Amino acid sequence: MDSVIATCPSCGTKNRIPASREGEPGRCGACRARLPPVYLGPLTLSDSDFDTFVSGYPGPVLAEFWAPW
């Protein structure tokens, strides 16, 4: 995948985000509003960084929990 399309939460413009910019916040090309970072795959978080990530991420977060037992 070379890029992904992110819709600006402020003006609704569709912005092409290069895959090389995964995890970096961007700016809308039309209104210059801040775009949330885009992740192309799952992130592995631990109990020490989960709360920080979820509370600081501006968009929806899908979490999957598992245990080895």
N, CA, C and O atoms as a Tripos MOL2 file, in Angstrom:
@<TRIPOS>MOLECULE
protein
  276   275    69     0     0
PROTEIN
NO_CHARGES

@<TRIPOS>ATOM
      1 N           0.8550   -1.1650    0.0000 N.3       1 MET1
      2 CA          0.0000    0.0000    0.0000 C.3       1 MET1
      3 C           0.9070    1.2360    0.0000 C.2       1 MET1
      4 O           1.7390    1.4020    0.8920 O.2       1 MET1
      5 N           0.7450    2.0780   -0.9810 N.am      2 ASP2
      6 CA          1.5800    3.2710   -1.1080 C.3       2 ASP2
      7 C           1.0500    4.4560   -0.3210 C.2       2 ASP2
      8 O           1.8190    5.3030    0.1350 O.2       2 ASP2
      9 N          -0.2740    4.5150   -0.1610 N.am      3 SER3
     10 CA         -0.8720    5.6370    0.5510 C.3       3 SER3
     11 C          -2.2440    5.2400    1.0820 C.2       3 SER3
     12 O          -2.7970    4.2020    0.7210 O.2       3 SER3
     13 N          -2.7710    6.0900    1.9420 N.am      4 VAL4
     14 CA         -4.0970    5.9010    2.5050 C.3       4 VAL4
     15 C          -4.8160    7.2490    2.4590 C.2       4 VAL4
     16 O          -4.1690    8.2960    2.4970 O.2       4 VAL4
     17 N          -6.1330    7.2300    2.3790 N.am      5 ILE5
     18 CA         -6.9230    8.4550    2.3350 C.3       5 ILE5
     19 C          -7.4700    8.7430    3.7320 C.2       5 ILE5
     20 O          -8.1160    7.8890    4.3390 O.2       5 ILE5
     21 N          -7.2090    9.9450    4.2360 N.am      6 ALA6
     22 CA         -7.7220   10.3850    5.5380 C.3       6 ALA6
     23 C          -8.6260   11.5880    5.3140 C.2       6 ALA6
     24 O          -8.2520   12.5410    4.6290 O.2       6 ALA6
     25 N          -9.8110   11.5360    5.8950 N.am      7 THR7
     26 CA        -10.7560   12.6380    5.7860 C.3       7 THR7
     27 C         -10.5060   13.6370    6.9020 C.2       7 THR7
     28 O         -10.3960   13.2660    8.0710 O.2       7 THR7
     29 N         -10.4180   14.9050    6.5320 N.am      8 CYS8
     30 CA        -10.1830   15.9730    7.5030 C.3       8 CYS8
     31 C         -11.3970   16.0940    8.4230 C.2       8 CYS8
     32 O         -12.5220   16.2090    7.9350 O.2       8 CYS8
     33 N         -11.1950   16.0720    9.7500 N.am      9 PRO9
     34 CA        -12.3250   16.2140   10.6670 C.3       9 PRO9
     35 C         -12.9190   17.6220   10.6690 C.2       9 PRO9
     36 O         -14.0490   17.8050   11.1240 O.2       9 PRO9
     37 N         -12.1890   18.6140   10.1740 N.am     10 SER10
     38 CA        -12.6860   19.9960   10.1830 C.3      10 SER10
     39 C         -13.5000   20.3460    8.9480 C.2      10 SER10
     40 O         -14.5860   20.9150    9.0600 O.2      10 SER10
     41 N         -12.9770   20.0060    7.7570 N.am     11 CYS11
     42 CA        -13.6470   20.4460    6.5250 C.3      11 CYS11
     43 C         -14.1480   19.2990    5.6420 C.2      11 CYS11
     44 O         -14.8700   19.5430    4.6750 O.2      11 CYS11
     45 N         -13.7770   18.0540    5.9570 N.am     12 GLY12
     46 CA        -14.2580   16.9150    5.1860 C.3      12 GLY12
     47 C         -13.4590   16.6040    3.9280 C.2      12 GLY12
     48 O         -13.8160   15.6830    3.1930 O.2      12 GLY12
     49 N         -12.3880   17.3440    3.6590 N.am     13 THR13
     50 CA        -11.5540   17.0920    2.4820 C.3      13 THR13
     51 C         -10.8150   15.7740    2.6480 C.2      13 THR13
     52 O         -10.3340   15.4520    3.7340 O.2      13 THR13
     53 N         -10.7290   15.0200    1.5660 N.am     14 LYS14
     54 CA         -9.9850   13.7680    1.5810 C.3      14 LYS14
     55 C          -8.5240   14.0650    1.2670 C.2      14 LYS14
     56 O          -8.2170   14.7250    0.2740 O.2      14 LYS14
     57 N          -7.6260   13.5750    2.1150 N.am     15 ASN15
     58 CA         -6.1950   13.8200    1.9980 C.3      15 ASN15
     59 C          -5.4610   12.5040    1.8060 C.2      15 ASN15
     60 O          -5.7280   11.5340    2.5160 O.2      15 ASN15
     61 N          -4.5450   12.4620    0.8570 N.am     16 ARG16
     62 CA         -3.7420   11.2680    0.6220 C.3      16 ARG16
     63 C          -2.5240   11.3140    1.5440 C.2      16 ARG16
     64 O          -1.7440   12.2660    1.5080 O.2      16 ARG16
     65 N          -2.3680   10.2790    2.3670 N.am     17 ILE17
     66 CA         -1.2590   10.1880    3.3070 C.3      17 ILE17
     67 C          -0.3200    9.0730    2.8200 C.2      17 ILE17
     68 O          -0.7470    7.9240    2.7090 O.2      17 ILE17
     69 N           0.9440    9.3870    2.5280 N.am     18 PRO18
     70 CA          1.8850    8.3440    2.0930 C.3      18 PRO18
     71 C           2.1280    7.3270    3.2100 C.2      18 PRO18
     72 O           2.1560    7.6870    4.3870 O.2      18 PRO18
     73 N           2.3010    6.0670    2.8400 N.am     19 ALA19
     74 CA          2.5570    5.0110    3.8230 C.3      19 ALA19
     75 C           3.8320    5.2920    4.6160 C.2      19 ALA19
     76 O           3.9580    4.8490    5.7570 O.2      19 ALA19
     77 N           4.7580    6.0070    4.0350 N.am     20 SER20
     78 CA          6.0100    6.3210    4.7350 C.3      20 SER20
     79 C           5.7880    7.2810    5.9070 C.2      20 SER20
     80 O           6.6810    7.4450    6.7380 O.2      20 SER20
     81 N           4.6250    7.9100    5.9870 N.am     21 ARG21
     82 CA          4.2970    8.8540    7.0690 C.3      21 ARG21
     83 C           3.4010    8.2170    8.1320 C.2      21 ARG21
     84 O           2.7420    8.9250    8.8940 O.2      21 ARG21
     85 N           3.3750    6.8880    8.1850 N.am     22 GLU22
     86 CA          2.5520    6.1850    9.1640 C.3      22 GLU22
     87 C           2.8960    6.6370   10.5840 C.2      22 GLU22
     88 O           4.0670    6.7120   10.9580 O.2      22 GLU22
     89 N           1.8630    6.9360   11.3620 N.am     23 GLY23
     90 CA          2.0450    7.3260   12.7560 C.3      23 GLY23
     91 C           2.3630    8.7880   12.9770 C.2      23 GLY23
     92 O           2.4850    9.2180   14.1240 O.2      23 GLY23
     93 N           2.5030    9.5670   11.9170 N.am     24 GLU24
     94 CA          2.8020   10.9920   12.0430 C.3      24 GLU24
     95 C           1.5380   11.8160   11.8000 C.2      24 GLU24
     96 O           0.8020   11.5360   10.8540 O.2      24 GLU24
     97 N           1.2700   12.8190   12.6280 N.am     25 PRO25
     98 CA          0.1280   13.6900   12.3370 C.3      25 PRO25
     99 C           0.4330   14.5330   11.1020 C.2      25 PRO25
    100 O           1.5860   14.8810   10.8470 O.2      25 PRO25
    101 N          -0.5880   14.8520   10.3530 N.am     26 GLY26
    102 CA         -0.4010   15.6610    9.1480 C.3      26 GLY26
    103 C          -1.2490   16.9130    9.1850 C.2      26 GLY26
    104 O          -1.8440   17.2490   10.2090 O.2      26 GLY26
    105 N          -1.2990   17.6000    8.0510 N.am     27 ARG27
    106 CA         -2.1260   18.8020    7.9040 C.3      27 ARG27
    107 C          -3.0190   18.6220    6.6790 C.2      27 ARG27
    108 O          -2.6000   18.0480    5.6740 O.2      27 ARG27
    109 N          -4.2420   19.1130    6.7720 N.am     28 CYS28
    110 CA         -5.1740   19.0740    5.6540 C.3      28 CYS28
    111 C          -4.6640   19.9920    4.5500 C.2      28 CYS28
    112 O          -4.2260   21.1100    4.8210 O.2      28 CYS28
    113 N          -4.7190   19.5280    3.3230 N.am     29 GLY29
    114 CA         -4.2720   20.3340    2.1980 C.3      29 GLY29
    115 C          -5.1910   21.5060    1.8970 C.2      29 GLY29
    116 O          -4.7660   22.4690    1.2600 O.2      29 GLY29
    117 N          -6.4530   21.4470    2.3450 N.am     30 ALA30
    118 CA         -7.4030   22.5170    2.0520 C.3      30 ALA30
    119 C          -7.4570   23.5700    3.1610 C.2      30 ALA30
    120 O          -7.3030   24.7630    2.9020 O.2      30 ALA30
    121 N          -7.6750   23.1150    4.3950 N.am     31 CYS31
    122 CA         -7.8900   24.0810    5.4820 C.3      31 CYS31
    123 C          -6.7190   24.1560    6.4640 C.2      31 CYS31
    124 O          -6.7360   24.9710    7.3860 O.2      31 CYS31
    125 N          -5.7230   23.3260    6.2740 N.am     32 ARG32
    126 CA         -4.5070   23.2740    7.1040 C.3      32 ARG32
    127 C          -4.7690   22.8230    8.5480 C.2      32 ARG32
    128 O          -3.9190   23.0040    9.4200 O.2      32 ARG32
    129 N          -5.9510   22.2350    8.7980 N.am     33 ALA33
    130 CA         -6.2390   21.6880   10.1310 C.3      33 ALA33
    131 C          -5.3770   20.4540   10.3540 C.2      33 ALA33
    132 O          -4.9290   19.8060    9.4080 O.2      33 ALA33
    133 N          -5.1620   20.1520   11.5940 N.am     34 ARG34
    134 CA         -4.3310   18.9960   11.9530 C.3      34 ARG34
    135 C          -5.1020   17.7020   11.6970 C.2      34 ARG34
    136 O          -6.2690   17.5820   12.0700 O.2      34 ARG34
    137 N          -4.4390   16.7350   11.0580 N.am     35 LEU35
    138 CA         -5.0100   15.4140   10.8260 C.3      35 LEU35
    139 C          -4.4420   14.4420   11.8540 C.2      35 LEU35
    140 O          -3.2600   14.5210   12.1890 O.2      35 LEU35
    141 N          -5.2670   13.5260   12.3570 N.am     36 PRO36
    142 CA         -4.7340   12.5490   13.3120 C.3      36 PRO36
    143 C          -3.7650   11.5970   12.6080 C.2      36 PRO36
    144 O          -3.8730   11.3810   11.4010 O.2      36 PRO36
    145 N          -2.8290   11.0340   13.3520 N.am     37 PRO37
    146 CA         -1.9080   10.0760   12.7380 C.3      37 PRO37
    147 C          -2.6600    8.8430   12.2470 C.2      37 PRO37
    148 O          -3.6560    8.4310   12.8420 O.2      37 PRO37
    149 N          -2.1730    8.2630   11.1620 N.am     38 VAL38
    150 CA         -2.7880    7.0770   10.5590 C.3      38 VAL38
    151 C          -1.8520    5.8970   10.7890 C.2      38 VAL38
    152 O          -0.6440    5.9990   10.5730 O.2      38 VAL38
    153 N          -2.4180    4.7780   11.2270 N.am     39 TYR39
    154 CA         -1.6580    3.5460   11.4140 C.3      39 TYR39
    155 C          -2.1970    2.5020   10.4520 C.2      39 TYR39
    156 O          -3.4080    2.2890   10.3840 O.2      39 TYR39
    157 N          -1.3180    1.8540    9.7140 N.am     40 LEU40
    158 CA         -1.7190    0.8920    8.6950 C.3      40 LEU40
    159 C          -1.8540   -0.5280    9.2320 C.2      40 LEU40
    160 O          -2.3990   -1.3990    8.5540 O.2      40 LEU40
    161 N          -1.3770   -0.7590   10.4100 N.am     41 GLY41
    162 CA         -1.4610   -2.0800   11.0200 C.3      41 GLY41
    163 C          -1.6130   -1.9440   12.5190 C.2      41 GLY41
    164 O          -1.5800   -0.8350   13.0510 O.2      41 GLY41
    165 N          -1.7780   -3.0650   13.2060 N.am     42 PRO42
    166 CA         -1.9520   -3.0010   14.6540 C.3      42 PRO42
    167 C          -0.6700   -2.5810   15.3620 C.2      42 PRO42
    168 O           0.4370   -2.8670   14.9060 O.2      42 PRO42
    169 N          -0.8470   -1.9020   16.4800 N.am     43 LEU43
    170 CA          0.2640   -1.5270   17.3460 C.3      43 LEU43
    171 C           0.2370   -2.4330   18.5710 C.2      43 LEU43
    172 O          -0.8350   -2.7420   19.0910 O.2      43 LEU43
    173 N           1.3780   -2.8470   19.0210 N.am     44 THR44
    174 CA          1.4670   -3.6100   20.2580 C.3      44 THR44
    175 C           1.7850   -2.6390   21.3870 C.2      44 THR44
    176 O           2.8420   -2.0090   21.4040 O.2      44 THR44
    177 N           0.8640   -2.5310   22.3160 N.am     45 LEU45
    178 CA          1.0320   -1.6320   23.4500 C.3      45 LEU45
    179 C           1.1010   -2.4500   24.7300 C.2      45 LEU45
    180 O           0.5350   -3.5400   24.8120 O.2      45 LEU45
    181 N           1.7850   -1.9300   25.7060 N.am     46 SER46
    182 CA          1.8800   -2.6020   27.0030 C.3      46 SER46
    183 C           1.0090   -1.8600   28.0110 C.2      46 SER46
    184 O           0.4190   -0.8250   27.7020 O.2      46 SER46
    185 N           0.9420   -2.4050   29.2140 N.am     47 ASP47
    186 CA          0.1430   -1.7360   30.2400 C.3      47 ASP47
    187 C           0.7270   -0.3890   30.6370 C.2      47 ASP47
    188 O           0.0220    0.4440   31.2050 O.2      47 ASP47
    189 N           1.9960   -0.1640   30.3490 N.am     48 SER48
    190 CA          2.6090    1.1170   30.7110 C.3      48 SER48
    191 C           2.3570    2.2200   29.6770 C.2      48 SER48
    192 O           2.4550    3.4000   30.0150 O.2      48 SER48
    193 N           2.0370    1.8700   28.4290 N.am     49 ASP49
    194 CA          1.8220    2.9190   27.4240 C.3      49 ASP49
    195 C           0.4150    2.9210   26.8190 C.2      49 ASP49
    196 O           0.1040    3.7890   26.0040 O.2      49 ASP49
    197 N          -0.4400    1.9650   27.2030 N.am     50 PHE50
    198 CA         -1.7880    1.8900   26.6500 C.3      50 PHE50
    199 C          -2.6180    3.1320   26.9870 C.2      50 PHE50
    200 O          -3.1800    3.7610   26.0910 O.2      50 PHE50
    201 N          -2.6960    3.4850   28.2630 N.am     51 ASP51
    202 CA         -3.5160    4.6320   28.6850 C.3      51 ASP51
    203 C          -3.0640    5.9280   28.0260 C.2      51 ASP51
    204 O          -3.8890    6.7410   27.6100 O.2      51 ASP51
    205 N          -1.7570    6.1170   27.9350 N.am     52 THR52
    206 CA         -1.2210    7.3330   27.3150 C.3      52 THR52
    207 C          -1.6080    7.4120   25.8540 C.2      52 THR52
    208 O          -2.0140    8.4710   25.3770 O.2      52 THR52
    209 N          -1.4870    6.2960   25.1300 N.am     53 PHE53
    210 CA         -1.8320    6.2870   23.7060 C.3      53 PHE53
    211 C          -3.3170    6.5450   23.5040 C.2      53 PHE53
    212 O          -3.6900    7.4180   22.7200 O.2      53 PHE53
    213 N          -4.1630    5.8070   24.1920 N.am     54 VAL54
    214 CA         -5.6170    5.9270   23.9960 C.3      54 VAL54
    215 C          -6.1220    7.3140   24.3940 C.2      54 VAL54
    216 O          -6.9520    7.8850   23.6860 O.2      54 VAL54
    217 N          -5.6500    7.8570   25.4880 N.am     55 SER55
    218 CA         -6.1340    9.1710   25.9170 C.3      55 SER55
    219 C          -5.6050   10.2930   25.0250 C.2      55 SER55
    220 O          -6.2340   11.3470   24.9320 O.2      55 SER55
    221 N          -4.4700   10.0890   24.3710 N.am     56 GLY56
    222 CA         -3.9010   11.1290   23.5260 C.3      56 GLY56
    223 C          -4.2550   11.0280   22.0560 C.2      56 GLY56
    224 O          -3.9820   11.9540   21.2930 O.2      56 GLY56
    225 N          -4.8690    9.8970   21.6350 N.am     57 TYR57
    226 CA         -5.1990    9.7270   20.2210 C.3      57 TYR57
    227 C          -6.5270   10.4110   19.9230 C.2      57 TYR57
    228 O          -7.5080   10.1490   20.6190 O.2      57 TYR57
    229 N          -6.5950   11.2860   18.9050 N.am     58 PRO58
    230 CA         -7.8050   12.0670   18.6680 C.3      58 PRO58
    231 C          -8.9390   11.3140   17.9780 C.2      58 PRO58
    232 O         -10.0580   11.8230   17.9210 O.2      58 PRO58
    233 N          -8.6870   10.1410   17.4650 N.am     59 GLY59
    234 CA         -9.7140    9.3970   16.7480 C.3      59 GLY59
    235 C         -10.1620    8.1710   17.5140 C.2      59 GLY59
    236 O          -9.7390    7.9490   18.6490 O.2      59 GLY59
    237 N         -11.0290    7.3640   16.8870 N.am     60 PRO60
    238 CA        -11.4600    6.1330   17.5420 C.3      60 PRO60
    239 C         -10.3180    5.1260   17.6150 C.2      60 PRO60
    240 O          -9.4350    5.1100   16.7570 O.2      60 PRO60
    241 N         -10.3450    4.2990   18.6350 N.am     61 VAL61
    242 CA         -9.3220    3.2740   18.8370 C.3      61 VAL61
    243 C         -10.0260    1.9320   18.9930 C.2      61 VAL61
    244 O         -10.9630    1.8080   19.7830 O.2      61 VAL61
    245 N          -9.5830    0.9360   18.2500 N.am     62 LEU62
    246 CA        -10.0770   -0.4290   18.3860 C.3      62 LEU62
    247 C          -9.0210   -1.2110   19.1430 C.2      62 LEU62
    248 O          -7.8750   -1.2900   18.7000 O.2      62 LEU62
    249 N          -9.3850   -1.7870   20.2750 N.am     63 ALA63
    250 CA         -8.4240   -2.5170   21.1080 C.3      63 ALA63
    251 C          -8.8090   -3.9820   21.1540 C.2      63 ALA63
    252 O          -9.9820   -4.3270   21.2950 O.2      63 ALA63
    253 N          -7.8070   -4.8370   21.0340 N.am     64 GLU64
    254 CA         -8.0080   -6.2830   21.1840 C.3      64 GLU64
    255 C          -7.1210   -6.7340   22.3370 C.2      64 GLU64
    256 O          -5.9210   -6.4590   22.3470 O.2      64 GLU64
    257 N          -7.6990   -7.4130   23.2900 N.am     65 PHE65
    258 CA         -6.9650   -7.8820   24.4490 C.3      65 PHE65
    259 C          -6.8750   -9.4020   24.3840 C.2      65 PHE65
    260 O          -7.8120  -10.0660   23.9420 O.2      65 PHE65
    261 N          -5.7640   -9.9410   24.8180 N.am     66 TRP66
    262 CA         -5.6070  -11.3900   24.8730 C.3      66 TRP66
    263 C          -4.6660  -11.7490   26.0100 C.2      66 TRP66
    264 O          -3.9480  -10.8980   26.5350 O.2      66 TRP66
    265 N          -4.6790  -12.9990   26.3750 N.am     67 ALA67
    266 CA         -3.7890  -13.5110   27.4180 C.3      67 ALA67
    267 C          -3.2730  -14.8740   26.9640 C.2      67 ALA67
    268 O          -3.9830  -15.6000   26.2680 O.2      67 ALA67
    269 N          -2.0570  -15.2290   27.3470 N.am     68 PRO68
    270 CA         -1.4720  -16.4770   26.8700 C.3      68 PRO68
    271 C          -2.0420  -17.7380   27.5220 C.2      68 PRO68
    272 O          -1.7150  -18.8400   27.0820 O.2      68 PRO68
    273 N          -2.8720  -17.6200   28.5410 N.am     69 TRP69
    274 CA         -3.3490  -18.8360   29.1910 C.3      69 TRP69
    275 C          -4.5580  -19.4050   28.5190 C.2      69 TRP69
    276 O          -5.0790  -20.4330   28.9520 O.2      69 TRP69
@<TRIPOS>BOND
     1     1     2 1
     2     2     3 1
     3     3     4 2
     4     3     5 am
     5     5     6 1
     6     6     7 1
     7     7     8 2
     8     7     9 am
     9     9    10 1
    10    10    11 1
    11    11    12 2
    12    11    13 am
    13    13    14 1
    14    14    15 1
    15    15    16 2
    16    15    17 am
    17    17    18 1
    18    18    19 1
    19    19    20 2
    20    19    21 am
    21    21    22 1
    22    22    23 1
    23    23    24 2
    24    23    25 am
    25    25    26 1
    26    26    27 1
    27    27    28 2
    28    27    29 am
    29    29    30 1
    30    30    31 1
    31    31    32 2
    32    31    33 am
    33    33    34 1
    34    34    35 1
    35    35    36 2
    36    35    37 am
    37    37    38 1
    38    38    39 1
    39    39    40 2
    40    39    41 am
    41    41    42 1
    42    42    43 1
    43    43    44 2
    44    43    45 am
    45    45    46 1
    46    46    47 1
    47    47    48 2
    48    47    49 am
    49    49    50 1
    50    50    51 1
    51    51    52 2
    52    51    53 am
    53    53    54 1
    54    54    55 1
    55    55    56 2
    56    55    57 am
    57    57    58 1
    58    58    59 1
    59    59    60 2
    60    59    61 am
    61    61    62 1
    62    62    63 1
    63    63    64 2
    64    63    65 am
    65    65    66 1
    66    66    67 1
    67    67    68 2
    68    67    69 am
    69    69    70 1
    70    70    71 1
    71    71    72 2
    72    71    73 am
    73    73    74 1
    74    74    75 1
    75    75    76 2
    76    75    77 am
    77    77    78 1
    78    78    79 1
    79    79    80 2
    80    79    81 am
    81    81    82 1
    82    82    83 1
    83    83    84 2
    84    83    85 am
    85    85    86 1
    86    86    87 1
    87    87    88 2
    88    87    89 am
    89    89    90 1
    90    90    91 1
    91    91    92 2
    92    91    93 am
    93    93    94 1
    94    94    95 1
    95    95    96 2
    96    95    97 am
    97    97    98 1
    98    98    99 1
    99    99   100 2
   100    99   101 am
   101   101   102 1
   102   102   103 1
   103   103   104 2
   104   103   105 am
   105   105   106 1
   106   106   107 1
   107   107   108 2
   108   107   109 am
   109   109   110 1
   110   110   111 1
   111   111   112 2
   112   111   113 am
   113   113   114 1
   114   114   115 1
   115   115   116 2
   116   115   117 am
   117   117   118 1
   118   118   119 1
   119   119   120 2
   120   119   121 am
   121   121   122 1
   122   122   123 1
   123   123   124 2
   124   123   125 am
   125   125   126 1
   126   126   127 1
   127   127   128 2
   128   127   129 am
   129   129   130 1
   130   130   131 1
   131   131   132 2
   132   131   133 am
   133   133   134 1
   134   134   135 1
   135   135   136 2
   136   135   137 am
   137   137   138 1
   138   138   139 1
   139   139   140 2
   140   139   141 am
   141   141   142 1
   142   142   143 1
   143   143   144 2
   144   143   145 am
   145   145   146 1
   146   146   147 1
   147   147   148 2
   148   147   149 am
   149   149   150 1
   150   150   151 1
   151   151   152 2
   152   151   153 am
   153   153   154 1
   154   154   155 1
   155   155   156 2
   156   155   157 am
   157   157   158 1
   158   158   159 1
   159   159   160 2
   160   159   161 am
   161   161   162 1
   162   162   163 1
   163   163   164 2
   164   163   165 am
   165   165   166 1
   166   166   167 1
   167   167   168 2
   168   167   169 am
   169   169   170 1
   170   170   171 1
   171   171   172 2
   172   171   173 am
   173   173   174 1
   174   174   175 1
   175   175   176 2
   176   175   177 am
   177   177   178 1
   178   178   179 1
   179   179   180 2
   180   179   181 am
   181   181   182 1
   182   182   183 1
   183   183   184 2
   184   183   185 am
   185   185   186 1
   186   186   187 1
   187   187   188 2
   188   187   189 am
   189   189   190 1
   190   190   191 1
   191   191   192 2
   192   191   193 am
   193   193   194 1
   194   194   195 1
   195   195   196 2
   196   195   197 am
   197   197   198 1
   198   198   199 1
   199   199   200 2
   200   199   201 am
   201   201   202 1
   202   202   203 1
   203   203   204 2
   204   203   205 am
   205   205   206 1
   206   206   207 1
   207   207   208 2
   208   207   209 am
   209   209   210 1
   210   210   211 1
   211   211   212 2
   212   211   213 am
   213   213   214 1
   214   214   215 1
   215   215   216 2
   216   215   217 am
   217   217   218 1
   218   218   219 1
   219   219   220 2
   220   219   221 am
   221   221   222 1
   222   222   223 1
   223   223   224 2
   224   223   225 am
   225   225   226 1
   226   226   227 1
   227   227   228 2
   228   227   229 am
   229   229   230 1
   230   230   231 1
   231   231   232 2
   232   231   233 am
   233   233   234 1
   234   234   235 1
   235   235   236 2
   236   235   237 am
   237   237   238 1
   238   238   239 1
   239   239   240 2
   240   239   241 am
   241   241   242 1
   242   242   243 1
   243   243   244 2
   244   243   245 am
   245   245   246 1
   246   246   247 1
   247   247   248 2
   248   247   249 am
   249   249   250 1
   250   250   251 1
   251   251   252 2
   252   251   253 am
   253   253   254 1
   254   254   255 1
   255   255   256 2
   256   255   257 am
   257   257   258 1
   258   258   259 1
   259   259   260 2
   260   259   261 am
   261   261   262 1
   262   262   263 1
   263   263   264 2
   264   263   265 am
   265   265   266 1
   266   266   267 1
   267   267   268 2
   268   267   269 am
   269   269   270 1
   270   270   271 1
   271   271   272 2
   272   271   273 am
   273   273   274 1
   274   274   275 1
   275   275   276 2
@<TRIPOS>SUBSTRUCTURE
     1 MET1         2 RESIDUE 1 A MET
     2 ASP2         6 RESIDUE 1 A ASP
     3 SER3        10 RESIDUE 1 A SER
     4 VAL4        14 RESIDUE 1 A VAL
     5 ILE5        18 RESIDUE 1 A ILE
     6 ALA6        22 RESIDUE 1 A ALA
     7 THR7        26 RESIDUE 1 A THR
     8 CYS8        30 RESIDUE 1 A CYS
     9 PRO9        34 RESIDUE 1 A PRO
    10 SER10       38 RESIDUE 1 A SER
    11 CYS11       42 RESIDUE 1 A CYS
    12 GLY12       46 RESIDUE 1 A GLY
    13 THR13       50 RESIDUE 1 A THR
    14 LYS14       54 RESIDUE 1 A LYS
    15 ASN15       58 RESIDUE 1 A ASN
    16 ARG16       62 RESIDUE 1 A ARG
    17 ILE17       66 RESIDUE 1 A ILE
    18 PRO18       70 RESIDUE 1 A PRO
    19 ALA19       74 RESIDUE 1 A ALA
    20 SER20       78 RESIDUE 1 A SER
    21 ARG21       82 RESIDUE 1 A ARG
    22 GLU22       86 RESIDUE 1 A GLU
    23 GLY23       90 RESIDUE 1 A GLY
    24 GLU24       94 RESIDUE 1 A GLU
    25 PRO25       98 RESIDUE 1 A PRO
    26 GLY26      102 RESIDUE 1 A GLY
    27 ARG27      106 RESIDUE 1 A ARG
    28 CYS28      110 RESIDUE 1 A CYS
    29 GLY29      114 RESIDUE 1 A GLY
    30 ALA30      118 RESIDUE 1 A ALA
    31 CYS31      122 RESIDUE 1 A CYS
    32 ARG32      126 RESIDUE 1 A ARG
    33 ALA33      130 RESIDUE 1 A ALA
    34 ARG34      134 RESIDUE 1 A ARG
    35 LEU35      138 RESIDUE 1 A LEU
    36 PRO36      142 RESIDUE 1 A PRO
    37 PRO37      146 RESIDUE 1 A PRO
    38 VAL38      150 RESIDUE 1 A VAL
    39 TYR39      154 RESIDUE 1 A TYR
    40 LEU40      158 RESIDUE 1 A LEU
    41 GLY41      162 RESIDUE 1 A GLY
    42 PRO42      166 RESIDUE 1 A PRO
    43 LEU43      170 RESIDUE 1 A LEU
    44 THR44      174 RESIDUE 1 A THR
    45 LEU45      178 RESIDUE 1 A LEU
    46 SER46      182 RESIDUE 1 A SER
    47 ASP47      186 RESIDUE 1 A ASP
    48 SER48      190 RESIDUE 1 A SER
    49 ASP49      194 RESIDUE 1 A ASP
    50 PHE50      198 RESIDUE 1 A PHE
    51 ASP51      202 RESIDUE 1 A ASP
    52 THR52      206 RESIDUE 1 A THR
    53 PHE53      210 RESIDUE 1 A PHE
    54 VAL54      214 RESIDUE 1 A VAL
    55 SER55      218 RESIDUE 1 A SER
    56 GLY56      222 RESIDUE 1 A GLY
    57 TYR57      226 RESIDUE 1 A TYR
    58 PRO58      230 RESIDUE 1 A PRO
    59 GLY59      234 RESIDUE 1 A GLY
    60 PRO60      238 RESIDUE 1 A PRO
    61 VAL61      242 RESIDUE 1 A VAL
    62 LEU62      246 RESIDUE 1 A LEU
    63 ALA63      250 RESIDUE 1 A ALA
    64 GLU64      254 RESIDUE 1 A GLU
    65 PHE65      258 RESIDUE 1 A PHE
    66 TRP66      262 RESIDUE 1 A TRP
    67 ALA67      266 RESIDUE 1 A ALA
    68 PRO68      270 RESIDUE 1 A PRO
    69 TRP69      274 RESIDUE 1 A TRP
